[in-house]
Amino acid sequence: FHALPFINQDLITYELCEKLVSKDGFAIQVIPDHFITKELSFKAAENGTLLRLIPEEYFSEDLILLVFKNGKHEPDINDVPSRFITENLLAEYVKIGKGLWLDKACKQNGIDKLHILKQVIDSGIEYLNCIFGNHFSKETVDYAFSVYKNQEDWNKYVQKYKLKFERIGLNVYL
């Protein structure tokens, strides 16, 4: 796709652009604007691209999450316009194992971070890796314990993150 800007523009078709984006979502950055559609944007998202390479007019929660899930790089919540930042989007962002900029996104949009993390915890014990790996705190541990204390897998997560438990004095859970 890197050669596309050097090709005679009359030879470029939508079909060619679609094939390029199907092979590598980053191709969308060199596709002539008049060929970029909502469908092509979704295809780029499916095949790994950055949100900032897609025209904002095609943004939706589904597209943003698709970019985050299929991206070859750490998704950047900072690329998401504030009007698309919802509790659901942030919870899904955390569930896919990300959350680097969660604090900032929550503060800028007046969303309670702990509420988001509780939603993720409520979604299933399998998300405790995302929570304990990236958002470990007394509050998240207390809440997760209240939800999962009677489940067999609870101790697996406690053992995996034992050092974090010890580091912040949560030995009562060990």
C-alpha positions as CSV (number, residue, x, y, z in Angstrom):
1,F,0.0,0.0,0.0
2,H,2.9,2.3,0.5
3,A,3.2,2.6,-3.3
4,L,-0.4,3.8,-3.8
5,P,0.5,7.6,-3.7
6,F,2.9,7.0,-6.6
7,I,0.4,5.2,-8.9
8,N,-1.5,7.0,-11.6
9,Q,-4.7,8.1,-9.8
10,D,-6.8,6.9,-12.8
11,L,-5.7,3.3,-12.0
12,I,-6.9,3.4,-8.4
13,T,-10.4,1.8,-7.9
14,Y,-12.5,1.2,-4.9
15,E,-11.9,-2.5,-5.3
16,L,-8.1,-2.0,-5.2
17,C,-8.5,0.1,-2.1
18,E,-10.6,-2.5,-0.5
19,K,-8.0,-5.2,-1.2
20,L,-5.3,-3.1,0.3
21,V,-7.2,-2.4,3.5
22,S,-8.2,-6.1,3.7
23,K,-4.5,-7.0,3.8
24,D,-3.5,-4.2,6.2
25,G,-5.8,-1.7,7.9
26,F,-3.0,0.9,7.9
27,A,-3.5,1.2,4.1
28,I,-6.4,3.5,4.9
29,Q,-3.9,6.3,5.5
30,V,-3.0,6.4,1.8
31,I,-6.4,5.7,0.3
32,P,-7.7,8.7,-1.7
33,D,-10.4,10.5,0.4
34,H,-13.2,9.9,-2.1
35,F,-12.8,6.1,-1.7
36,I,-13.0,6.1,2.0
37,T,-16.4,4.9,3.2
38,K,-17.9,3.7,6.4
39,E,-17.6,0.1,5.1
40,L,-13.9,0.6,4.2
41,S,-13.3,2.2,7.7
42,F,-14.8,-0.9,9.3
43,K,-12.6,-3.1,7.1
44,A,-9.5,-1.2,8.2
45,A,-10.6,-1.5,11.8
46,E,-10.9,-5.3,11.4
47,N,-7.5,-5.5,9.9
48,G,-5.5,-3.4,12.4
49,T,-5.3,0.4,12.1
50,L,-5.2,3.4,14.4
51,L,-8.4,5.4,15.1
52,R,-6.8,8.6,14.1
53,L,-6.4,7.3,10.5
54,I,-10.2,6.9,10.1
55,P,-12.3,9.9,9.3
56,E,-14.3,11.0,12.4
57,E,-17.5,11.1,10.4
58,Y,-17.5,7.3,10.5
59,F,-16.9,6.9,14.2
60,S,-19.3,4.9,16.3
61,E,-18.8,2.9,19.5
62,D,-18.7,-0.3,17.5
63,L,-16.0,1.0,15.1
64,I,-13.9,2.4,18.0
65,L,-14.0,-0.9,19.9
66,L,-13.2,-2.8,16.7
67,V,-10.1,-0.7,16.3
68,F,-9.1,-1.2,19.9
69,K,-9.6,-5.0,19.7
70,N,-7.8,-5.5,16.4
71,G,-5.1,-2.9,16.7
72,K,-1.5,-3.7,16.3
73,H,-0.6,-1.0,18.8
74,E,-1.8,0.0,22.2
75,P,-5.2,1.6,21.6
76,D,-5.2,5.3,22.6
77,I,-8.4,6.4,24.2
78,N,-7.1,9.9,23.7
79,D,-7.9,9.6,20.0
80,V,-11.6,9.2,20.9
81,P,-13.6,12.4,20.8
82,S,-15.3,13.0,24.2
83,R,-18.8,12.6,22.7
84,F,-18.1,8.9,22.2
85,I,-16.7,8.4,25.7
86,T,-19.4,6.4,27.5
87,E,-19.3,4.1,30.5
88,N,-19.9,1.2,28.2
89,L,-17.0,2.2,25.9
90,L,-14.6,2.6,28.9
91,A,-15.7,-0.7,30.4
92,E,-15.1,-2.5,27.1
93,Y,-11.7,-0.7,26.8
94,V,-10.7,-2.1,30.2
95,K,-12.0,-5.6,29.3
96,I,-9.8,-5.9,26.3
97,G,-6.9,-5.5,28.7
98,K,-6.2,-1.9,28.1
99,G,-6.8,1.1,30.3
100,L,-3.6,3.0,30.2
101,W,-5.5,6.3,29.9
102,L,-8.6,5.3,31.9
103,D,-8.0,7.8,34.7
104,K,-7.6,10.7,32.3
105,A,-10.6,9.7,30.2
106,C,-12.8,9.4,33.3
107,K,-11.7,12.7,34.7
108,Q,-12.1,14.6,31.4
109,N,-15.6,13.2,30.9
110,G,-16.9,13.3,34.5
111,I,-17.2,9.5,34.8
112,D,-16.5,7.6,38.0
113,K,-13.5,5.3,37.4
114,L,-14.4,3.0,40.2
115,H,-17.9,2.6,38.8
116,I,-16.4,1.5,35.5
117,L,-14.1,-0.9,37.2
118,K,-17.0,-2.4,39.2
119,Q,-18.9,-2.9,35.9
120,V,-15.9,-4.8,34.5
121,I,-15.6,-6.9,37.7
122,D,-19.4,-7.7,37.4
123,S,-18.9,-8.9,33.9
124,G,-17.1,-12.0,35.0
125,I,-14.3,-13.3,37.1
126,E,-12.1,-13.8,33.9
127,Y,-11.8,-10.0,33.8
128,L,-9.9,-9.9,37.1
129,N,-6.6,-10.2,35.2
130,C,-7.5,-6.8,33.5
131,I,-8.5,-5.3,36.8
132,F,-5.7,-6.6,39.0
133,G,-3.1,-6.3,36.3
134,N,-3.8,-2.7,35.4
135,H,-6.1,-1.2,38.1
136,F,-5.2,-2.9,41.3
137,S,-6.4,-1.0,44.4
138,K,-7.9,-1.8,47.8
139,E,-11.3,-0.7,46.4
140,T,-11.2,-3.1,43.4
141,V,-10.0,-6.0,45.5
142,D,-12.7,-5.4,48.2
143,Y,-15.4,-5.3,45.5
144,A,-14.1,-8.3,43.6
145,F,-13.9,-10.2,46.8
146,S,-17.5,-9.3,47.6
147,V,-18.6,-10.7,44.2
148,Y,-16.3,-13.7,43.8
149,K,-15.2,-14.8,47.3
150,N,-17.1,-18.1,47.0
151,Q,-15.9,-19.0,43.5
152,E,-13.2,-21.6,43.1
153,D,-11.1,-19.4,40.8
154,W,-10.9,-16.5,43.3
155,N,-7.7,-18.0,44.9
156,K,-6.1,-18.4,41.5
157,Y,-6.2,-14.6,41.1
158,V,-5.1,-14.0,44.7
159,Q,-2.0,-16.2,44.2
160,K,-1.2,-14.7,40.8
161,Y,-1.2,-11.1,42.2
162,K,0.0,-12.1,45.7
163,L,2.9,-9.5,45.6
164,K,0.4,-6.7,44.8
165,F,-1.8,-7.8,47.7
166,E,1.2,-7.8,50.0
167,R,2.6,-4.5,48.7
168,I,-0.6,-2.6,49.7
169,G,-1.2,-4.5,52.9
170,L,-4.1,-6.7,51.8
171,N,-2.8,-9.7,53.5
172,V,-6.3,-10.5,54.9
173,Y,-7.1,-11.9,51.4
174,L,-4.0,-14.2,51.3
